[in-house]
């Protein structure tokens, strides 16, 4: 008899749980992810969606915007949050909004102070060789630069025309796993995912923010740790040249004690025509999502031949 009652109670609990889940599904699932592309004409977005309870659809999905939603100030590479609901023939997104980057690391507080200083005092020099620079907006032409890679070769952005160029900013003595190590791991994942396209359609650049210490020899050792392909270039050069090159993308950094460098986190994508395609800020996205963004940009170029 006890077993019978226990069974009835268990069945009732499952029934109540299913009713709760059904009600939740009717309201939609709160989800987040990286915005890969926005189609303003058709009011739809392509998103690399983070795992979310209640969602079992594809990782990369096209979502139709609900009435009243807008795409203002949203750019490829941004992290977004939304309520996801399945319709009769499409997935729908409502309450769409960008997720601002917030670092939980102590080091980033110093970078924020440097960023404020660079805006409040445009003539302020953040370290030797710094000078005010105009930040690039999406679609702007990136200024050319020339830096030496780990093998001593001079690498110029202009020489990479026709390719998608992915750039991150690191230094080899960085001790934080969520900073430079994660940035390098993201590019390592790109190297593995797009191995057949490296050098043909995709090139990877890692620019050292500690060019005095990170000589080509030092970068060569670092590149070996990541089993870097010959089309993944670790760049260094004159400190003033590095600062000028990085400033156009909003990278802010300052040398600290004990060989450390406080710096903002950026991953930049330059299109085949030398124009800014994306500027990812922070480290809250995954290497897989960065790869989804690269794949989306490549597919768009193939579809429209530009």
TORLUMKE-414116 format. One record per atom (N, C-alpha, C, O): x, y, z; residue in one letter. Coordinates in steps of 0.05 Angstrom, whole numbers, plus 5000, padded with zeros to 4 digits. Atoms other than C-alpha are relative to their C-alpha. Layout:
XYZa;...
REM end
This chain:
501749765000x;500050005000x;501750255000x;501250454986x;498349775000x;505650485017x;501350044973x;501650274964x;498849985026x;508950334951x;498050124980x;498850284962x;502149895018x;502350494916x;499750305003x;499650454984x;500349724995x;501651164950x;502550164991x;502350384981x;497649875008x;508951324938x;500150044969x;500950244959x;500149995029x;507951174864x;498150224990x;498650374971x;502049805007x;501751624861x;501250285005x;500850464989x;498849744993x;505552194895x;502150074979x;502450304971x;497949955020x;511352114846x;498850084973x;499850264960x;501349945026x;506652124786x;498950295001x;499050434982x;501149734997x;503252754814x;502250214998x;501850434986x;497749815001x;510053094823x;500950044972x;501450274964x;499249985028x;511952944751x;498050164984x;498750314967x;502149865013x;505253214728x;500250305005x;500050474987x;499849724993x;506153864766x;502550134987x;502450354978x;497549905012x;513353934740x;499550054970x;500550254959x;500549975029x;510953844668x;498350244995x;498750384975x;501749765003x;505654374678x;501650255003x;501250454988x;498249764996x;510854864704x;501750044976x;502050274967x;498349985023x;515454714646x;498550104976x;499550264960x;501749915023x;509854804595x;499450295003x;499550444983x;500749714996x;507955474626x;502550174995x;502350384983x;497649865005x;515255684624x;500650024971x;501550234961x;499550005029x;515955484551x;498250204986x;499050334966x;501949815013x;509755894534x;501050295003x;500550464986x;499049734995x;513056514565x;502750054985x;503450274980x;497549985014x;519656364529x;502349945019x;502049925043x;497650074985x;526656194551x;502050235000x;502650344979x;498049794999x;531656714575x;502749894991x;503649695001x;497650105012x;537956624534x;501950234994x;501250464996x;498049805008x;544356984514x;501849884979x;501849634974x;498250105020x;549656924461x;501550234987x;501250464994x;498649805015x;554057284412x;498550074974x;497749894959x;501349915024x;550857704357x;502049964977x;504250074977x;498350055023x;553757464291x;499350184976x;501050274961x;500849835023x;549657864241x;497250105006x;495549975019x;502749884997x;543658334241x;499050084973x;500450224957x;501349935026x;538958404182x;497750195007x;495550115015x;502049804993x;535159054192x;497649994981x;495450054989x;502150015019x;531158964129x;497949795007x;495549845005x;501850224993x;528258294150x;499549985030x;498149795039x;500350004971x;528558454224x;500649735013x;499049615027x;499150264989x;532457834242x;502950025008x;504450204999x;497250014991x;538957674277x;501049714999x;499449525002x;498750264998x;543857094274x;501750005025x;503350185029x;498750004973x;546356894343x;501349735005x;500149524998x;498750244989x;551256384371x;499149985029x;500150135046x;501450004974x;547056184431x;501549845021x;502449615015x;498950154978x;549855984498x;498049795009x;495649815005x;501750214989x;547155354530x;498150125020x;498950285037x;502049884982x;540655524566x;497949785007x;497149634989x;502050204992x;535755094606x;497450054984x;496450274983x;502549985015x;529654954564x;500450044970x;498450044955x;499549965029x;533055074497x;501749774990x;503949725000x;498650235012x;535254474455x;500450034970x;501049834956x;499749965029x;535654794386x;502950034992x;504749985008x;497349985009x;541754934344x;501650225014x;500450425023x;498449794986x;547555334373x;499950264984x;499550474996x;500249765017x;547555824314x;497250004988x;496549824973x;502849995009x;540456044300x;499350284990x;500350485001x;501149745010x;536856584261x;497450055015x;495649885016x;502349934983x;531756934305x;498550244987x;499750444979x;501749785010x;525957374282x;499450185023x;498650095045x;500549814978x;525158004323x;497050035004x;495450054985x;502849954993x;518558094359x;499350294994x;501150464993x;500849725004x;514558734344x;500950185022x;500850115046x;499049804981x;517459344378x;502949975007x;504050165019x;497250034995x;524459064382x;501650164979x;500750204957x;498449845019x;530059474350x;502949905001x;503749765019x;497350095002x;537259364329x;502050235003x;504450204996x;498249774997x;540160044346x;502349935019x;501949805039x;497550034984x;547260044373x;500949715004x;502749665020x;499150274999x;547959294363x;501949944977x;501350004954x;498050065020x;554159054326x;500949715001x;500749595023x;499050284999x;557058374306x;502249975021x;503950155024x;498050044979x;561158084362x;499150075028x;500249995048x;501149924974x;556958394418x;498649765013x;497549594999x;501650194986x;554157954472x;497250115005x;496950345013x;502849914998x;546557994475x;498549815018x;499149575021x;501950164984x;541057754521x;497250044989x;496650264980x;502649985011x;533957604500x;498249785011x;499249595023x;501950214993x;527757194512x;499349854974x;498449984955x;500250175024x;527356624461x;497449845002x;496849715021x;502650145001x;520656344440x;499749874973x;500349994952x;500350155025x;519055824387x;497250064989x;495250025002x;502549955013x;513756024337x;499349774981x;500649564981x;500950215018x;510055624284x;502149934979x;502449704972x;498150055022x;515455704231x;502750135005x;504550114988x;497449874994x;521156094265x;500450045030x;498550025045x;499449924972x;524656254330x;499850305002x;500650454984x;500449724996x;522956934358x;501650105024x;501949955044x;498549884978x;526957404403x;498650265008x;497850424991x;501149754989x;524157944448x;501750095024x;503349935034x;498449894978x;527158394502x;503049984993x;504649915011x;497250015009x;533558414461x;501650235011x;500850465008x;498249794989x;539258804494x;502849905000x;503449665003x;497250064998x;546758834494x;500849955029x;499650075047x;498950054974x;550558554553x;502650145003x;504650064990x;497449854998x;555959044575x;502149825013x;501449655030x;497850154989x;562758754591x;500650115028x;501150345032x;499149924973x;564358754665x;502049795009x;501449565013x;497950174990x;570958464688x;499849975030x;499250165044x;499950054971x;571458154757x;502849995010x;503349935034x;497250014992x;578958194758x;500950285010x;500150495001x;499049764988x;582658704800x;501650174979x;501450414979x;498449865019x;587258874742x;498450184982x;499350404974x;501649855019x;581559124698x;499250275011x;498650464996x;500749744989x;579959684747x;502050214992x;501250444986x;498049815008x;586460014730x;499650084971x;500050314963x;500449955028x;584959954656x;497650194996x;497750374980x;502349825002x;578160284666x;500850295007x;499950484994x;499049744992x;581660864701x;501650134977x;501450374971x;498449905023x;586460924642x;498250084977x;498750284964x;501849945022x;580660914593x;498650265005x;498350434987x;501349754993x;577061474630x;501950234996x;501250444985x;498049795003x;583461874632x;500550074971x;500850304964x;499549945028x;584461794557x;497850154987x;498250304967x;502349855011x;577462074544x;499850285012x;499150474998x;500249744986x;577562634596x;502350184992x;501950424988x;497649845007x;584662854579x;501149894974x;502949724975x;499250125026x;585562714505x;503050034994x;504049884978x;497149965004x;592762974508x;501749845019x;504249855018x;498550164980x;594562514566x;501649784986x;500749664967x;498350215011x;600262044552x;500049765019x;501049785042x;500250244983x;598961344578x;502549834994x;502449644979x;497550145005x;606161104580x;501550134978x;500450314965x;498349875020x;611761284534x;499049954972x;498249734965x;500750035028x;610261414462x;497050014994x;496249974971x;502950005005x;602661474471x;499250264988x;500350474994x;501149755012x;598661974431x;497149954994x;496349724990x;502850035005x;591262104420x;499549874972x;501049924953x;500650135025x;588161674365x;497049984997x;495549945016x;502850025005x;581461654332x;499249714999x;500449554985x;500950285000x;577661014347x;498549934975x;496950094965x;501350095024x;575360624288x;497249915006x;496749785026x;502750114999x;567960494277x;499849784980x;501549754962x;500450215020x;565259894240x;499950114972x;498550314967x;500049915028x;566659974166x;502350194994x;502850254971x;497749815004x;572460464177x;502449844990x;502849614997x;497550125010x;578960324141x;502150015022x;502650225034x;497950014979x;584360094190x;502650124989x;503250084966x;497549895008x;590860474188x;502149774997x;502249585013x;498050205004x;596560064160x;502150005022x;502650205035x;497950034981x;601959804206x;501949784991x;501249614975x;497950205007x;608359404200x;501549925026x;502750105039x;498650104977x;611158974257x;501449744993x;500649604974x;498550255005x;615958384261x;498749775015x;497849805038x;501250234987x;613457694276x;502249835015x;504549915016x;498250174984x;616657124317x;502449904984x;504349814996x;497850095017x;621056934258x;501650234988x;503250194970x;498649775010x;623457644245x;499050114974x;500150304963x;501249905025x;619057744184x;498450255005x;497050275026x;501549754998x;616058434173x;497249944989x;496849874966x;502850065007x;608458354172x;498550274999x;498450415019x;501549755004x;604258934144x;497149934995x;496549734981x;502950055004x;596658974146x;499450024970x;497849864960x;500549965028x;596659224074x;500749754983x;499549704963x;499150245015x;600258584051x;498049775004x;498249574990x;502050214995x;594458174079x;497350064987x;495349924993x;502449935014x;589258494034x;498849754986x;500349584975x;501450235012x;584057984010x;499549785020x;498249585013x;500350204979x;584257594075x;498550125024x;498650365028x;501249924975x;580257614139x;502249985021x;503449775025x;497849994981x;585157834193x;498850025028x;497450215034x;500950004972x;583757664266x;502450085018x;504549955017x;497849894983x;587958054317x;499250005029x;497050095036x;500449964971x;588557984392x;502550135011x;504550174997x;497949854987x;593058344442x;500849865026x;499149835043x;499150164977x;597257964493x;502850095008x;504050264996x;497149984995x;603957944528x;500749735013x;499149615028x;499350284994x;607757304542x;500349955030x;500149725039x;499750044971x;608857424617x;497450025016x;497450025040x;502649974987x;601457504632x;499449755017x;499449535007x;500550234982x;599857064693x;497149925003x;496549725016x;502950044995x;592257094688x;498849814979x;498849884955x;501250185020x;588756494655x;497650114986x;497050024963x;502349885013x;582656914639x;500650234982x;498950354970x;499249785016x;586657434603x;501449914975x;500249794957x;498550065025x;592257314552x;499849704993x;499749634970x;500150295005x;591956554560x;497449944986x;497349794966x;502650055013x;584556564542x;499950124972x;498949994954x;499949895027x;585757034484x;501549834981x;500749784958x;498450175017x;591156584457x;498649734994x;498749634972x;501550255004x;586855964467x;497850044979x;497249874964x;502149945021x;581256304426x;501249984972x;500049874954x;498850015026x;586056394368x;501049724993x;500949644970x;499350285005x;588655684376x;497649844990x;497949684972x;502550145010x;581455444368x;499450084972x;498549924956x;500449925028x;580855864305x;502049864982x;501249774960x;498050135016x;587355564279x;499149714994x;499449614972x;500850285003x;584554864290x;497549984982x;497349814965x;502650015015x;577555014262x;500350084971x;499049964954x;499749905027x;579955384200x;502749934988x;503950084973x;497350085008x;586355004187x;500350004970x;502550074960x;499850015029x;584854914113x;499950284987x;500550314963x;500349735011x;583655664104x;502250195009x;502450414998x;497949834990x;589555944142x;502050064978x;503049884964x;498149925020x;594056344097x;498650054973x;499650204956x;501549965025x;588856314041x;497850215003x;497650404988x;502249814995x;582856674070x;500050125028x;498750325033x;500049914972x;584456764144x;502950025009x;504649845003x;497449974988x;590657024180x;499650095029x;497850245035x;500149944971x;591757064256x;502450175008x;504650115001x;497849834989x;595757624290x;499650035030x;497450095039x;499949954972x;597557664363x;502150225005x;504550175001x;498249774996x;600558344381x;500850025029x;499050035047x;499149984973x;604858394443x;499850295010x;500650484996x;500249744987x;603358974490x;502450055018x;502550255033x;497549964985x;610258884521x;502349954981x;503949774984x;498150055021x;614658964460x;503050015008x;504749904995x;497349994991x;620959114500x;500949735009x;503149645002x;499450274990x;620858434534x;499549794978x;501049604975x;500850205019x;617358054479x;501450044973x;500250144954x;498550005025x;622758014426x;499149784982x;497749604991x;500750225018x;621957574365x;500849725012x;499349535009x;499250254988x;625857034402x;498049915022x;497349685023x;501950074978x;621257064463x;497349924988x;496149734998x;502550075013x;615157054418x;500149734986x;498149594983x;499750265013x;617956454381x;499649785020x;498349585014x;500550204979x;618056064446x;497149985007x;495949775011x;502949994993x;610956294462x;498449874978x;496549724984x;501550125022x;608556094393x;500249705000x;498349564992x;499750294999x;611355394402x;498249885021x;497249665017x;501950104980x;607255314465x;497349964989x;495849784998x;502750025012x;601055424423x;500049854974x;498049844960x;499850155025x;603555004365x;498950174976x;497350084960x;501049815019x;602455614321x;500849934972x;503149864966x;499650045029x;601655524246x;501750244990x;501850455003x;498349785011x;606255954201x;498350244993x;499350454987x;501849785006x;600056384187x;498750125025x;496850275024x;500749874974x;599156554261x;502550155008x;504550045017x;497749834995x;603957144271x;499850135027x;497850265033x;499849864974x;606057394340x;501850244995x;504250214988x;498749765010x;608058114329x;501250175023x;500150185045x;498749814982x;612758604364x;501350214983x;501550194959x;498649785015x;616459234346x;500650235018x;500750205042x;499549764985x;617959934367x;497650065018x;495450065009x;502349954982x;613760104429x;498150214990x;495750184993x;501749795011x;611160734396x;498349904977x;496049984975x;501550115023x;609060344334x;497849825010x;495649825000x;502050184988x;605459824377x;497750165012x;495450095009x;502049844987x;601860364416x;498250144980x;495850164983x;501549875021x;599760734354x;498149814986x;495849874980x;501650205014x;597260104320x;497649915017x;495449895007x;502150104983x;593259864380x;498050215008x;495750155013x;501849784991x;590260544398x;497650034982x;495550104992x;502249965018x;585960564336x;497749815006x;495449864997x;502150204993x;582159954363x;499050045028x;497449875038x;500949954973x;581160254432x;501549845021x;500749845044x;498550154980x;586459824466x;501550205018x;502950375009x;498749834980x;588860154530x;501849835017x;500949625027x;498250164983x;594859904569x;502150175014x;502750395005x;498049864984x;599960114620x;501949805013x;501049605025x;498150174987x;606359794644x;499850025030x;499450245041x;500150014971x;606259574717x;502649905011x;504549854997x;497650114987x;611259324768x;500249714994x;498349584986x;499450285003x;614458644763x;499449894973x;498749654970x;500350105027x;613858604688x;497149964991x;496749844970x;502850055007x;606258614687x;499050244984x;500050464986x;501349795016x;601859014639x;497049995005x;495749785000x;502949984998x;594859244655x;498950094973x;499850284961x;500949945027x;590859244591x;497149924996x;496149745010x;502750075008x;583959234561x;500149764981x;502249704970x;500150245017x;581758614523x;498450054975x;496050124976x;501349965026x;580158664449x;500849784981x;503149704981x;499450175023x;579658184392x;498750134976x;496350184975x;500849845023x;579258534325x;499949834975x;501649664971x;500150145026x;577058274257x;500050214978x;498250394977x;499849825023x;579258654195x;499249844975x;500249624970x;500950145024x;575858474129x;502050014978x;504150144980x;498250025023x;579058324062x;500750274988x;502850294975x;499449745011x;578659054042x;501250195021x;501450435016x;498649844980x;582159294105x;498150165018x;499150345032x;501949854984x;575859534140x;499249845025x;499249595025x;500750134975x;573759394212x;497449854998x;495349974992x;502450165001x;568758824214x;498849955028x;496449935031x;501050054972x;568358704290x;502250085019x;504650065013x;498149944979x;571658934354x;498749895026x;497150025039x;501150144976x;570158444411x;501450105025x;503950095026x;498849894975x;571258744480x;499549805022x;497349705026x;500350174976x;572558314541x;500749714993x;501949654973x;499350285002x;573157564551x;497749815007x;498149585014x;502350164991x;566057324564x;498849834977x;496749714981x;500950175022x;565256974497x;501949764998x;504049765011x;498450245002x;567956294478x;501550004973x;500850144955x;498550045026x;572956084424x;498149904979x;498549964955x;502050105020x;567155714391x;498450234989x;497850234965x;501549775010x;563156354387x;501650184982x;500650284962x;498249845018x;569056734358x;500249864973x;500249994952x;499950165025x;569556174306x;497450034985x;497550044960x;502649965014x;562156244291x;499950274986x;498850294964x;500049745012x;563156984278x;501850004975x;501050124955x;498350015023x;569056854232x;498749854977x;498849934954x;501450165021x;565056324194x;497850174987x;497450154963x;502149835010x;559256814187x;501150214981x;500050254960x;498849795017x;563757364159x;501049884974x;500850004953x;499050135024x;567056874111x;497749924981x;497849964957x;502350095016x;560256604087x;498750244986x;497950224963x;501249765012x;557657314075x;501750094977x;500650174956x;498249915022x;563757484033x;499749824976x;499749914953x;500450195023x;562756853991x;497450044986x;497250034962x;502749975011x;555356983982x;499850254983x;498550254962x;500349745015x;556257703959x;502550084985x;502550294972x;497649955016x;563157663929x;501550265006x;502550384988x;498649764993x;566158243968x;501749955024x;503150135034x;
REM end
